[in-house]
């Protein structure tokens, strides 16, 4: 069966960039078609951000329960240790994913977006063929938005399959590994490694460089490193994994070769743009290394062909893709927009969490700014202590220009700090100065008080530290 469709906007990819672009285009009255080969929601919703955070929550809840066994804690005592069933946690996680994916479908329908299931292959910059479920659909569009996302990077000696897992397959394991080897100490590896340790698995992290979480400065990483030591996560730096066979991971380091017995290997060495299999060569668009080159409006070198999200470069974050998708839809509808955020916030859901927006002190200095830096310990924050979060070494830190006190960056590490990122990035986007933050009255008792105190500390007069 064959069909032909002509539309104003064709969106290829139903992830957080693509479906947001399609919804906004539909809201603006543009005839829009979205093509997705998998469930709506993309990597973030189906096999990334949402499912990983669900399992991290489940693992943390189990670990919290375990501390109440025996003598107990907080006045709560359990007579017997709790048990963890990964299959049950995965089932619960899948329910959340299904519900949210269905919600995306409903929103697209509400915006009058036509969704076509199947794999899109471009014939040129204005048309593609979609094959799926025994049907072939020919689509011709005035505007094309490429939102194909990214895929996990494989290691040459550790191809995905069997006991060698990508981050996606690790989130759907039916049973808990006895010993999980995690290759790569970036944010995905550390998030999942810590979660599996909380579930009860033995965890060893293999990292080719000399540090974990390279996107964050050492002060922010210290509490995470401390937690890993306290909970017996073995992290081997300056070590490479080169192969896996019969339950043994082959390692290379300056000390020579060795093996590690483990029943599962999770490879988290990064992601790469998904540019294969959908006819990129027929579009003849300029590339920036492995990424599609775009300008500050996300327009490619081909007229009326746009690209957004992971496929256009770092940071590979769902919320960046969504912001770009919304912007491109509005540009197509005739609005004047460009993608120039003052900061893109990011969170690492480790134990404890790391969150931030803008420049770190080192990054600000490298950019030529003379800075003032102040921090406030969460150990002095009442709300953190009442939630058992004030003893992990956490803090909130503010970086500002020394001359005019403009906020350049805000970062934090500690329990629950991910929920502060909205305030962090809002301060930067609104052009706040230290005196603005110092003059805001925060609710007591809340963790947000630490943001206020960090601003006061930067000015030299924190009240509670």
C-alpha positions as CSV (number, residue, x, y, z in Angstrom):
1,X,0.0,0.0,0.0
2,X,1.4,3.4,-1.0
3,X,0.2,6.9,0.0
4,X,1.4,10.5,-0.8
5,X,1.3,13.4,1.5
6,X,2.1,17.1,1.0
7,X,2.7,19.2,4.1
8,X,4.1,22.5,5.2
9,X,6.3,21.0,7.9
10,X,7.9,17.6,8.1
11,X,9.5,16.6,11.4
12,X,11.8,13.5,11.3
13,X,12.1,12.2,14.9
14,X,9.6,12.1,17.7
15,X,12.0,12.8,20.6
16,X,11.9,15.9,22.9
17,X,13.1,18.1,20.0
18,X,11.0,16.7,17.3
19,X,7.6,16.3,19.1
20,X,7.9,19.8,20.6
21,X,8.7,21.3,17.2
22,X,5.7,19.5,15.7
23,X,3.3,20.5,18.5
24,X,4.4,24.2,18.3
25,X,4.1,24.1,14.5
26,X,0.6,22.7,14.8
27,X,-0.4,25.3,17.4
28,X,0.7,28.0,15.0
29,X,-1.6,26.7,12.3
30,X,1.0,25.0,10.2
31,X,0.1,21.7,8.5
32,X,2.6,19.3,10.1
33,X,3.6,15.7,9.8
34,X,5.9,13.9,12.3
35,X,7.7,10.6,11.4
36,X,8.9,8.3,14.2
37,X,10.1,4.7,13.9
38,X,9.7,3.9,17.6
39,X,7.5,5.0,20.5
40,X,6.8,8.7,20.6
41,X,9.1,10.5,23.1
42,X,12.5,9.5,21.7
43,X,15.6,8.3,23.7
44,X,14.9,10.6,26.6
45,X,11.5,9.4,27.4
46,X,11.7,5.7,26.2
47,X,15.2,4.6,27.1
48,X,17.1,7.5,28.7
49,X,16.2,10.4,31.0
50,X,12.8,9.2,32.3
51,X,13.4,5.5,32.7
52,X,16.8,6.0,34.3
53,X,15.5,8.5,36.8
54,X,12.6,6.1,37.6
55,X,15.1,3.3,38.4
56,X,17.4,5.7,40.3
57,X,14.4,6.6,42.4
58,X,13.5,2.9,43.0
59,X,17.1,2.1,43.9
60,X,17.3,5.0,46.3
61,X,14.1,4.1,48.0
62,X,15.3,0.5,48.5
63,X,18.6,1.8,49.9
64,X,16.7,4.1,52.3
65,X,14.6,1.2,53.6
66,X,17.7,-0.9,54.2
67,X,19.0,1.6,56.7
68,X,16.0,1.0,59.0
69,X,16.8,-2.7,59.5
70,X,18.0,-3.7,63.0
71,X,18.6,-0.7,65.2
72,X,16.7,1.4,62.7
73,X,17.0,5.1,61.9
74,X,14.8,8.2,62.4
75,X,12.7,6.3,64.8
76,X,11.8,3.7,62.1
77,X,12.8,0.1,62.5
78,X,12.3,-2.8,60.2
79,X,12.4,-6.4,61.6
80,X,13.7,-7.9,58.3
81,X,15.8,-6.6,55.4
82,X,13.8,-5.5,52.3
83,X,14.3,-7.3,49.0
84,X,14.8,-5.8,45.6
85,X,13.3,-7.2,42.4
86,X,14.7,-5.5,39.4
87,X,11.9,-7.0,37.2
88,X,9.3,-5.3,39.3
89,X,11.1,-2.0,39.2
90,X,11.4,-2.3,35.4
91,X,7.7,-3.0,35.1
92,X,6.9,0.1,37.1
93,X,9.3,2.1,35.0
94,X,7.7,0.8,31.8
95,X,4.3,2.0,33.1
96,X,5.6,5.5,33.5
97,X,7.1,5.4,30.0
98,X,3.9,4.2,28.4
99,X,1.8,6.8,30.2
100,X,4.1,9.7,29.1
101,X,4.4,8.4,25.5
102,X,0.7,8.2,25.3
103,X,0.6,11.8,26.6
104,X,2.8,12.9,23.8
105,X,0.5,11.2,21.3
106,X,-2.5,13.0,22.8
107,X,-0.7,16.4,22.6
108,X,0.3,15.9,19.0
109,X,-3.3,15.0,18.2
110,X,-4.6,18.1,20.0
111,X,-2.2,20.2,17.9
112,X,-3.5,18.5,14.7
113,X,-0.2,16.9,13.9
114,X,-0.3,13.8,11.6
115,X,2.0,11.1,13.0
116,X,3.3,8.4,10.7
117,X,5.1,5.4,12.1
118,X,8.1,4.1,10.2
119,X,11.6,4.9,9.1
120,X,12.1,8.0,7.0
121,X,14.6,8.0,4.0
122,X,15.2,11.3,2.3
123,X,15.1,11.5,-1.5
124,X,16.1,15.1,-1.4
125,X,15.7,18.2,0.8
126,X,12.0,18.4,0.4
127,X,10.8,14.8,0.2
128,X,11.2,11.4,1.9
129,X,9.8,7.9,1.8
130,X,8.5,6.3,5.0
131,X,8.3,2.5,5.3
132,X,6.5,0.9,8.2
133,X,3.9,-1.8,8.9
134,X,3.7,-2.9,5.3
135,X,3.0,0.6,4.0
136,X,5.0,3.1,2.0
137,X,4.3,6.8,2.4
138,X,5.8,9.5,0.1
139,X,6.0,12.9,1.9
140,X,6.7,16.2,0.3
141,X,7.2,19.2,2.6
142,X,8.0,22.9,2.3
143,X,10.1,22.8,5.5
144,X,12.0,19.8,7.0
145,X,13.1,19.6,10.6
146,X,15.7,16.9,11.3
147,X,15.5,15.7,14.9
148,X,16.9,12.3,14.8
149,X,18.8,12.5,18.1
150,X,21.8,10.4,19.1
151,X,22.8,6.8,19.7
152,X,25.2,5.1,22.2
153,X,28.9,4.8,21.1
154,X,30.2,1.2,20.9
155,X,33.7,0.2,21.8
156,X,35.6,-1.7,19.1
157,X,36.3,-4.7,21.3
158,X,32.9,-4.5,23.2
159,X,30.1,-4.5,20.6
160,X,26.6,-4.3,22.2
161,X,24.8,-7.6,22.6
162,X,24.4,-10.4,25.1
163,X,26.1,-9.4,28.4
164,X,27.6,-6.2,26.9
165,X,24.9,-3.5,27.5
166,X,24.2,0.0,26.3
167,X,22.6,2.4,28.7
168,X,19.3,1.6,27.0
169,X,19.4,-2.1,27.5
170,X,20.7,-1.8,31.0
171,X,17.4,-0.1,31.9
172,X,15.4,-3.2,30.9
173,X,17.3,-6.0,32.6
174,X,15.0,-8.7,34.1
175,X,17.4,-9.5,36.9
176,X,20.0,-7.7,38.9
177,X,23.6,-8.4,37.9
178,X,25.9,-9.9,40.6
179,X,28.8,-7.8,39.4
180,X,28.4,-5.0,37.0
181,X,31.4,-3.4,35.2
182,X,30.7,0.1,34.0
183,X,32.9,1.4,31.2
184,X,33.2,5.2,31.4
185,X,32.9,7.5,34.5
186,X,30.9,10.2,32.8
187,X,27.4,11.2,34.0
188,X,25.6,8.2,32.5
189,X,28.0,5.7,33.8
190,X,28.1,7.2,37.3
191,X,24.3,7.7,37.5
192,X,23.6,4.1,36.6
193,X,26.6,2.6,38.4
194,X,25.5,4.2,41.6
195,X,21.9,3.1,41.1
196,X,22.9,-0.5,40.6
197,X,25.1,-0.3,43.7
198,X,22.1,0.9,45.7
199,X,20.1,-2.1,44.3
200,X,22.7,-4.4,45.7
201,X,25.0,-5.2,42.8
202,X,28.7,-5.1,43.1
203,X,30.0,-2.3,40.8
204,X,33.4,-1.6,39.3
205,X,33.9,1.5,37.1
206,X,36.6,1.5,34.4
207,X,37.7,4.9,33.3
208,X,40.4,5.6,30.7
209,X,41.3,9.0,32.1
210,X,42.4,10.1,35.6
211,X,39.0,11.5,36.8
212,X,35.3,10.9,37.0
213,X,32.6,13.3,35.8
214,X,34.9,15.5,33.7
215,X,32.2,18.0,32.9
216,X,32.3,19.2,36.5
217,X,35.1,20.7,38.6
218,X,36.7,18.8,41.4
219,X,34.9,20.6,44.2
220,X,31.6,19.4,42.8
221,X,32.8,15.9,42.3
222,X,34.3,15.3,45.7
223,X,31.0,14.4,47.5
224,X,30.2,11.9,44.8
225,X,33.6,10.4,45.0
226,X,33.2,10.2,48.8
227,X,29.9,8.3,48.4
228,X,31.5,5.8,46.0
229,X,34.3,5.1,48.5
230,X,31.9,4.7,51.4
231,X,29.7,2.2,49.4
232,X,32.5,0.2,47.9
233,X,32.3,1.2,44.3
234,X,35.7,0.3,42.8
235,X,36.8,3.0,40.3
236,X,39.9,2.2,38.3
237,X,41.3,5.2,36.5
238,X,43.8,5.2,33.6
239,X,42.4,1.8,32.6
240,X,40.9,0.7,29.3
241,X,38.5,-2.2,28.6
242,X,39.5,-4.0,25.4
243,X,37.4,-7.1,25.3
244,X,34.9,-9.4,27.1
245,X,34.6,-13.1,27.0
246,X,33.2,-15.9,29.2
247,X,32.5,-13.6,32.1
248,X,35.9,-11.9,32.0
249,X,36.5,-8.3,31.1
250,X,40.0,-7.7,29.6
251,X,41.7,-4.5,30.9
252,X,44.8,-2.6,30.0
253,X,46.6,0.0,32.2
254,X,50.1,1.3,32.8
255,X,50.6,-1.8,35.0
256,X,49.9,-4.2,32.1
257,X,47.0,-6.4,31.2
258,X,44.5,-7.9,33.7
259,X,41.0,-9.4,33.8
260,X,37.9,-8.6,35.9
261,X,35.3,-11.2,36.6
262,X,31.8,-9.8,36.0
263,X,28.5,-11.0,34.6
264,X,27.4,-7.8,32.9
265,X,29.3,-5.0,31.2
266,X,27.7,-1.5,30.8
267,X,29.4,0.6,28.1
268,X,28.8,4.4,28.7
269,X,31.6,6.1,26.8
270,X,29.4,8.7,25.1
271,X,26.8,9.2,22.4
272,X,27.1,10.2,18.8
273,X,24.6,11.9,16.4
274,X,22.2,9.6,14.7
275,X,23.0,10.5,11.1
276,X,23.0,7.0,9.5
277,X,20.3,5.3,7.5
278,X,17.9,8.1,6.6
279,X,19.6,9.5,3.5
280,X,21.7,12.3,4.8
281,X,24.0,12.0,1.8
282,X,21.1,13.0,-0.5
283,X,20.5,16.3,1.4
284,X,24.0,17.6,0.7
285,X,24.2,19.6,3.9
286,X,27.3,21.0,5.6
287,X,28.7,19.0,8.5
288,X,30.6,20.1,11.6
289,X,32.6,16.9,12.2
290,X,30.0,14.2,13.0
291,X,27.2,16.8,13.6
292,X,25.0,18.7,11.2
293,X,26.2,22.3,11.0
294,X,23.5,24.9,11.8
295,X,23.4,28.7,12.4
296,X,21.9,30.4,15.4
297,X,18.5,29.8,14.1
298,X,19.2,26.0,13.6
299,X,19.0,26.4,9.8
300,X,21.3,24.1,7.8
301,X,23.1,25.0,4.7
302,X,20.1,23.9,2.7
303,X,17.2,26.4,2.5
304,X,14.2,25.5,4.6
305,X,16.0,22.4,6.1
306,X,16.5,22.7,9.8
307,X,18.2,20.5,12.4
308,X,17.8,20.5,16.2
309,X,18.9,18.6,19.3
310,X,21.7,16.0,19.7
311,X,22.3,15.9,15.9
312,X,23.6,19.4,15.9
313,X,26.1,19.2,18.8
314,X,26.7,19.6,22.4
315,X,25.2,19.8,24.9
316,X,23.2,16.7,24.2
317,X,20.3,17.5,26.5
318,X,16.6,17.0,26.0
319,X,15.7,20.5,27.2
320,X,18.1,22.1,24.7
321,X,16.4,20.1,21.9
322,X,13.0,21.1,23.0
323,X,13.9,24.8,23.1
324,X,15.4,24.6,19.6
325,X,12.3,22.8,18.3
326,X,9.9,25.4,19.7
327,X,12.1,28.1,18.2
328,X,12.3,26.6,14.7
329,X,8.5,26.2,14.5
330,X,8.1,29.8,15.4
331,X,10.6,30.9,12.8
332,X,8.9,28.9,10.1
333,X,5.6,30.6,11.2
334,X,7.2,34.0,10.6
335,X,8.6,35.0,13.9
336,X,12.1,36.4,14.4
337,X,14.0,34.1,16.7
338,X,17.6,32.9,17.3
339,X,19.0,30.3,19.7
340,X,21.2,32.3,22.1
341,X,20.5,31.2,25.7
342,X,22.6,32.8,28.4
343,X,23.0,29.3,30.0
344,X,21.7,25.8,29.5
345,X,21.3,24.1,32.9
346,X,22.4,20.5,33.5
347,X,21.9,17.9,36.3
348,X,23.9,14.8,37.1
349,X,21.6,12.4,39.1
350,X,24.4,10.8,41.1
351,X,24.6,10.4,44.9
352,X,24.5,13.2,45.7
353,X,23.2,15.2,42.8
354,X,25.2,17.8,40.9
355,X,23.3,20.7,39.3
356,X,24.3,23.9,37.7
357,X,24.0,26.6,35.1
358,X,26.5,29.0,33.5
359,X,30.2,29.2,34.1
360,X,32.2,27.6,36.8
361,X,34.9,29.8,38.5
362,X,37.6,28.2,36.3
363,X,35.5,28.6,33.1
364,X,34.8,32.3,34.0
365,X,38.5,33.0,34.6
366,X,39.4,31.3,31.3
367,X,36.9,33.6,29.6
368,X,38.7,36.6,30.9
369,X,36.5,37.6,33.8
370,X,37.7,38.6,37.2
371,X,35.3,36.9,39.5
372,X,33.9,36.7,43.0
373,X,32.9,33.3,44.3
374,X,30.9,32.3,47.4
375,X,29.5,29.1,48.6
376,X,27.2,27.9,51.3
377,X,27.3,24.4,52.9
378,X,24.1,22.4,53.0
379,X,25.2,21.2,56.4
380,X,24.0,24.7,57.6
381,X,20.7,24.4,55.9
382,X,17.9,23.3,58.2
383,X,15.7,21.7,55.5
384,X,18.6,19.7,54.1
385,X,19.3,18.3,57.5
386,X,15.7,17.4,58.1
387,X,15.8,15.3,54.8
388,X,19.1,13.7,55.7
389,X,20.8,15.7,53.0
390,X,23.1,18.0,54.9
391,X,25.9,15.6,55.8
392,X,27.1,14.6,52.3
393,X,29.5,17.5,51.8
394,X,27.0,19.4,49.6
395,X,27.0,23.1,48.9
396,X,25.6,25.9,46.7
397,X,28.1,28.1,44.9
398,X,27.7,31.4,43.1
399,X,30.1,32.8,40.6
400,X,29.8,36.5,39.7
401,X,31.8,39.2,37.9
402,X,33.9,41.2,40.4
403,X,33.3,44.5,38.7
404,X,29.5,44.7,38.4
405,X,28.4,41.5,40.4
406,X,26.6,40.0,37.4
407,X,25.8,36.3,38.0
408,X,27.9,34.2,35.6
409,X,27.2,30.7,37.1
410,X,25.5,28.9,39.9
411,X,26.3,25.3,40.8
412,X,25.4,22.9,43.6
413,X,26.1,19.4,44.8
414,X,23.9,17.7,47.4
415,X,20.6,15.9,48.0
416,X,17.6,17.4,46.1
417,X,19.7,20.2,44.4
418,X,18.3,19.3,40.9
419,X,15.1,21.1,41.9
420,X,17.1,24.4,42.3
421,X,18.2,24.6,38.7
422,X,15.1,26.6,37.6
423,X,16.1,29.4,40.0
424,X,19.8,29.1,38.9
425,X,19.2,29.5,35.2
426,X,16.4,32.1,35.7
427,X,18.9,34.3,37.6
428,X,21.4,34.1,34.8
429,X,18.9,34.6,32.0
430,X,17.3,37.6,33.7
431,X,20.7,39.3,34.2
432,X,20.6,39.2,38.0
433,X,23.4,40.6,40.1
434,X,24.4,39.5,43.6
435,X,22.4,42.2,45.2
436,X,19.3,40.9,43.4
437,X,19.7,37.5,44.9
438,X,20.6,38.9,48.3
439,X,17.3,40.9,48.3
440,X,15.0,37.9,47.6
441,X,13.2,36.5,50.6
442,X,13.3,32.7,50.4
443,X,10.8,30.4,52.2
444,X,12.0,28.9,55.4
445,X,12.7,26.1,55.8
446,X,13.7,25.2,52.2
447,X,16.8,24.2,50.4
448,X,16.4,27.3,48.3
449,X,17.6,29.3,51.3
450,X,21.1,28.0,50.5
451,X,21.0,29.9,47.2
452,X,20.3,33.1,49.0
453,X,23.0,32.4,51.5
454,X,25.5,31.6,48.8
455,X,24.8,35.0,47.2
456,X,25.4,36.6,50.6
457,X,28.6,34.7,51.0
458,X,29.8,36.0,47.6
459,X,29.2,39.5,49.0
460,X,31.1,38.6,52.1
461,X,28.3,38.3,54.7
462,X,26.5,35.0,54.8
463,X,24.3,34.9,57.8
464,X,24.3,31.2,58.7
465,X,27.8,30.2,57.9
